[in-house]
């Protein structure tokens, strides 16, 4: 009897040591890599197993054991032919394991209220069309300076489980992933040691932000990249197409994890469009769904309907202070 060790590195589903391969096959099917499995049958008397070719292999180690873990799954080979066993062996794949549902939930002591601020990009000069999306870097710096001087704690969704013990948390989020997030916003973050979240549209990578820019920001610890889908499609409008909905949600997550080596927890719904089906599908791959519904967020609201307050080009510092609640 031979054993084959398969390293799993995917956040699409949780896989536990000892689970059978029908479960692993389910994971593979979700990630659309089932066609490169060499064996798929499973009978009552024997267990066949799956070998996966991986390229490129992700080698980044988890930052903490709180939100990222590696695990292994063993399978027994009952085929008596060692030669057949050796011939089928190919490179194993490595996968990020999603924590148990609820592992990022804050302790249920009391309802926590806090602002989640929404930005897009930045320009000192008036960009013309969609100008309100382009906050002035000088104004953004004033806002960050105010938060820092008034003892707000800059949080990302990795910090969610700490919220009950965090005084004055604030989430700063940027949608889409514009180049200006690197050229204009990142220097301000470094100056004030402030953390933000960028919800990245994957198909804009190397058109707006390059992979090198993304890695540099991610490695700084000041920017956490989360998903804004592959193509910025309105998810509610494609929710009847399960395959496409899965591709938008899952493939974007996988690509961002490949670039950053860090687990993606959250999806920002493009244009704020979501429905029951979108939320159900998002729960399969994420811990949080981020909306454009306005107002201060509370921890007693559904984690897949997280509220945000938009901050625009024409909002004054006094307006900004009012947004904080």
N, C-alpha and C positions, 0 to 999 in steps of 0.2 A: 504494500500500500504506500503510495507516495503522497506527499503534501506539496501543494503549490501555494506560495504566499502572494497575495494580491494586495498591493497598497492602493487604497482608494483616496483620490484627491478631488472631490467635487462637492459643492455645497447644495446641490439640487435636492438631495434627500439624505436623511440620516441612515447610516448603515452601522450596525453594531457587530462586534465580534461574534462569530458563530452563526450569523444569519445565513439561511440557505440561498442558493444561487438563483432561485426564481425571483427573490428580492433584488439581487444584484442585477439580474437581467432587466427588471423593471427600471432600475436606476439608469442602466445603459440605454434603454429605449427612450427614456425621457431626454437624455443628453444626445440622442441621435448618433450614438457610436456603436449600436448593436451590430451593424453590418461587419465590423472588424472582429467580432467574436468568433473563435474557431469552433465552439461547441455550444449547443443551446438545449439539448434534450436532457430531461431529468426523469428518472423512473424510480419506482419504489426500491429497487435493489442496487442501483448505482447512481452516483452523482457525477455528472460531467461538469466541466468548469470552463471558465471563459478567460481567454488571454487577450490583452489589449495592447495595441501598439500606440505609443504616445509620442507626440512631437509638437511643440517642444516640451521637455519635462520641466515642471516648476520645482525649483529647489529651495525657494525661500522658506525659512523656518517660521513657525508661528511666533508672533510677538509675545502673546500671553497664553496661558492655558485656560483662561476664563472664557475666551470666545473662539479659540481655534485649537483643535486637537487633531492628532494623527492617530489612526487606528489600523488594525490589520484584520483580515478575514481569511480563515483557513478553509480549504476544501479537500475532501478526501478523493483520491483517484482510485477507482476500483478496477480499471482496465489493467490486465496483467501484463500488457506489453510495455516494457520500459522503453523500447525503441520508439513506439508510437508516442509515448509521453514526451520524450526528448524532442521529437520532430515538431511537436505542436507548441513548444515553448517559445514565446517571443517576449519582447520587453514589457515589463509590467507598468501599469499606470499609477500615478500618485494622485490622491484626491483630498480636498479639504472637506472635513466633516462638519455638517451643520449641528450646532448644539441642540439639546433637547428643547422642544417648544416650551417657551416660557422662561428659559434660562436667562434671558436678558430683561425679564420683567423686574421692575423695582418692587421691593417689599410692600405689601398692601397694608400700610399703616394709616395714611391719610392721602387725600387727593393733592397732588402737586400741580401747581399752575406755573407756566413759564412761556416766554415768547419763542417762536420759531420764525426767524426772519427770512424773507425770500428776496434774492437778488438775481440778476442775470449776468450783466457785464458792466464795463466801466470805460468811460472816456471823458477827458476834461473838455474837449471840444464837442460842440453839439453835433451828433451824428445824423441828424435829420430824421428819417423814418424810424419809428419805434424808439424815439429819443428817451422816453421815460424808462426804458430798460437799462439805459446807460448811466448809472450813478457816477457822479464826478469822483475821481480818486481822492481829491481834497476833502470832499464831504464824507466819503467813506472813512477816511482817516480820522476825521472829527468824531464819527460815530464809534469807531473802535477805541479811540482815546477815552471817550466818555464811559464806555463799558468797562474799560480797564481801570480807570480812576475811581469808579463807583463799585468796584469789587464784584462785578459779574464774572461768572465762571463760564468760559467758552467750552461748549460741549459738542461732541459728535454722537452719532447713534451707538457707537461702541460704549458710550458712557451711560447708557439708559439705565442700567441696573444700579447705578450710583445715585440716581436722582433724589431719592428720599433723604440722602445725607449731604446733598449739595445745596448750598445757599446761593440763591440768585443765579440759577442756570440760564444760559441763553444759547440757542442754536442759530448759527448763521449759515444759510444755504444759498448756493448759486446753481441755477439750472442751465443745462445745455453743454457747458464746457467751452467757453470762448477763449481765444488766445490771450485776451486782456486779463483773464483771471491769473495768468502767469506774469505778464508784463507789468500790470498796474496793481493788482490786488496782492499778489504773493509778497512783494517787498514790504507792504504795510503789515502783513501778518507777521513777518520776521521781526519787524521793528517792535511790535507790541506782544510778541509771543502769543498770538491769537489763533484759535483753531476754527476752521470752517469745514463745511461739507460741499463738495461739488457733485451734482447729479449729471452724469456724463452721457451724452448721446453717442453711442459707440461708433456709428458710421461717420461721425465728424472727426474722429481721431486721425491725426496727421493732415487734416485740413485746417482745423483750428489748433487745438493743443496737440503737440507731438507726443509720442510715447516717452521720449526722453524727458520732456517737461512734466508729464504726468508722474513718472517715477521720481523725479527730483522733488516735486511737491509732496508726494506720498511719503517718501523716505524722510522728509523733514519732520514728520509727525504733526505738522500743522494743517494738513489738508487730507481729508478722507474722501475717497472717491466712491460714490454709489451709483446706481443705475437710473438712467432716464430713457431706457429702452434702446433698441438698435437704431430706429429710424425716426423717432419722435412722432409716431403715429398715435392718433387718438384711440386709446385702447378700448373704450366702450364701443367704438364703431366697428371693431374687428372681433368683439368678444364671442360671436357665434362661430368663428373659425378657430377651433381649439388649437390646431397645429400652429397657425400663425401667431396666436396669442402666446403660446408657449415659447416660440422662437424669440419673440420680442422681449419677453421677460427673462428667459433663461440664458439665451445665447449672449445677451448683453452682460449679464452677471458673470458668466464664465470668462468672457474676454477681458473684463476689467480686473478680475482676479488673476488672470494670466499676466497682465501688465504690471500690476502692483504687488502681487504675491500676498495680498490681504483679502480677507473675506468680505464680501459685499452683503450688507444687512438690509438695505432699504431700496425701494423703488419710488421714484417721483413720477406720478402719472402726468404724461405730457398734456399741457393745457388744462390740467386738473380733471380730465374726463375719466370717470370710472363708474362701474356699476357692480351689482352683486357678483356677476360672473368674473369680472376682473379681480375683485377682491379675493374671491375663492381661489383663483389660479395664482394670484400673487402670494397667498399664504403658503403655497407649496414650496416656494423658493426663497422667501424673504421673511423678515421679522417685522417690517414696518412698511406701510404705504403712505406716501406723502401727497397731500392734496393742495389745492389752492383756496380752500374754504378759509375765510378770514377769521381772525380773532386769536386770543390767547389759548394755547392748548392746555388740556388737563389730562392727567393720567387715568381718569375714569372714562375717557373717550376711546373708542376703538383704535388700536394701533395702526389700522389700515385706513384711517380717516384723519390723519394728523393734520392739524390746522396750521396755516402759516399767515404771516402778515407781510404783504408786499412793501418793499422800500424802493421808491423811485427817484428819478433824477431831481424832481422838483420838491421833494420833502425836505423841510428845514430840520435843523437839529432839534428844535422844540417839538416838531411833528414826531421825529424819531423817538424822543424821550417818552412821548405819550404812547407810542406803540408798545413800549415795554410793560405797560400795565401798572 
